[in-house]
Amino acid sequence: EKKMSQKEQCKDMTVTDSVGQTRYDNKKIRHISIFFIKEEMKSKLPELLETLKTCTENVNVTSYMTGTDCMPRPAEKVPGLPEFGDMVQVIDFVDRKEAEQYPTHPAHQKLMQEIGYAVDKVVAIDVEG
């Protein structure tokens, strides 16, 4: 029996991303969000983290992790040192379709309503894996 390559198996599920690379719709998508909390709201980090933990209810994911920065940081910005966030969310979606649907999912909309007041900015990336 001939073994099919991934490209052959996924020929009807390919997309081309923003930099021209071919991606496969059936691959897991890892979504990573780093949250920067407003200075005056940092005392609410434990509550915000608990809320963040609920945002995948009824969402088809293979794994989910949240956390807060666990390392001491200099009080002032140091040239060349990256900017560190306050809270992180890592979601592994079962496939591209689930990842694409997440921004409009009720769980995500609820999360934005519940923590938006405390968030200064969010930096995110989606990677295929």
C-alpha positions in Angstrom: 0.0 0.0 0.0 1.4 3.4 -1.0 1.7 5.9 1.8 0.4 9.3 0.8 2.3 12.4 1.6 0.8 15.1 3.8 0.4 17.3 0.7 -1.6 14.5 -1.1 -3.7 13.9 2.0 -4.5 17.5 2.4 -4.7 18.7 -1.2 -8.3 20.0 -0.7 -7.5 21.7 2.6 -4.7 24.0 1.7 -4.6 27.8 2.1 -1.9 30.3 1.4 -1.0 32.6 4.3 0.0 36.3 4.3 3.6 35.6 3.4 2.8 33.1 0.6 3.4 29.9 2.5 1.1 26.9 1.9 -0.7 25.8 5.1 -2.9 22.9 5.7 -6.4 23.4 7.2 -6.4 20.2 9.2 -3.3 21.1 11.2 -3.5 22.2 14.8 -3.3 25.9 15.4 -1.6 27.3 18.5 -2.9 30.7 19.5 -0.8 32.7 22.0 -2.0 35.9 23.5 0.1 38.1 25.9 -2.0 40.6 27.9 -0.6 43.8 29.2 -2.7 45.0 32.2 -3.3 48.7 33.0 -1.0 49.8 35.8 -4.0 50.7 38.0 -5.6 47.3 37.5 -2.6 45.1 38.3 -4.0 44.3 41.7 -6.8 42.5 39.9 -4.5 40.1 38.2 -5.7 37.0 40.2 -9.3 37.7 39.3 -8.5 38.5 35.6 -6.6 35.2 35.4 -9.5 33.3 36.8 -11.8 34.9 34.1 -9.2 34.1 31.4 -9.3 30.4 32.4 -13.0 30.2 31.4 -12.8 31.5 27.9 -12.6 28.1 26.2 -15.9 26.8 27.6 -17.7 25.1 24.7 -14.8 25.7 22.3 -13.2 22.7 20.5 -9.6 22.8 21.8 -6.9 20.2 22.4 -5.2 22.0 25.2 -5.3 25.3 27.1 -3.0 27.1 29.4 -3.0 30.5 31.2 -0.5 32.1 33.6 1.0 35.2 34.9 4.6 36.4 34.5 6.6 34.5 37.1 10.0 36.3 36.9 11.2 39.4 38.6 11.6 42.3 36.2 13.6 45.6 36.4 11.4 48.5 37.6 12.5 50.6 34.6 12.9 49.6 31.0 16.3 48.4 30.1 17.5 49.0 26.5 17.5 45.8 24.4 15.3 43.9 26.9 11.9 42.8 25.5 8.7 44.1 26.9 7.1 41.5 29.2 3.4 41.1 29.5 1.4 40.3 32.7 -0.8 37.4 31.6 -0.6 34.8 28.9 -3.1 32.5 27.2 -2.1 29.5 25.0 -4.9 27.7 23.1 -4.4 24.7 20.9 -7.3 24.5 18.5 -8.0 21.2 16.7 -7.8 22.9 13.3 -7.7 26.1 11.4 -11.5 26.3 11.2 -11.9 26.3 15.0 -9.2 29.0 15.3 -10.8 31.2 12.7 -14.2 30.9 14.4 -12.9 31.7 17.9 -12.9 35.6 17.7 -16.7 35.6 17.2 -17.4 32.7 19.6 -19.6 33.7 22.5 -16.9 32.5 25.0 -14.4 34.9 23.5 -16.9 37.8 23.2 -17.8 37.2 26.9 -14.1 37.3 27.9 -13.5 40.6 26.1 -16.5 42.1 27.9 -15.3 40.8 31.3 -11.6 41.8 31.2 -11.5 44.5 28.5 -11.7 47.3 31.1 -8.4 46.2 32.6 -6.4 45.5 29.5 -4.0 48.1 28.1 -3.0 46.0 25.1 -2.8 42.4 23.8 -0.2 40.9 21.5 -1.0 37.7 19.8 0.2 35.2 17.3 -1.2 32.0 15.7 1.2 29.3 14.6 0.6 26.0 12.8 1.8 22.9 14.4 
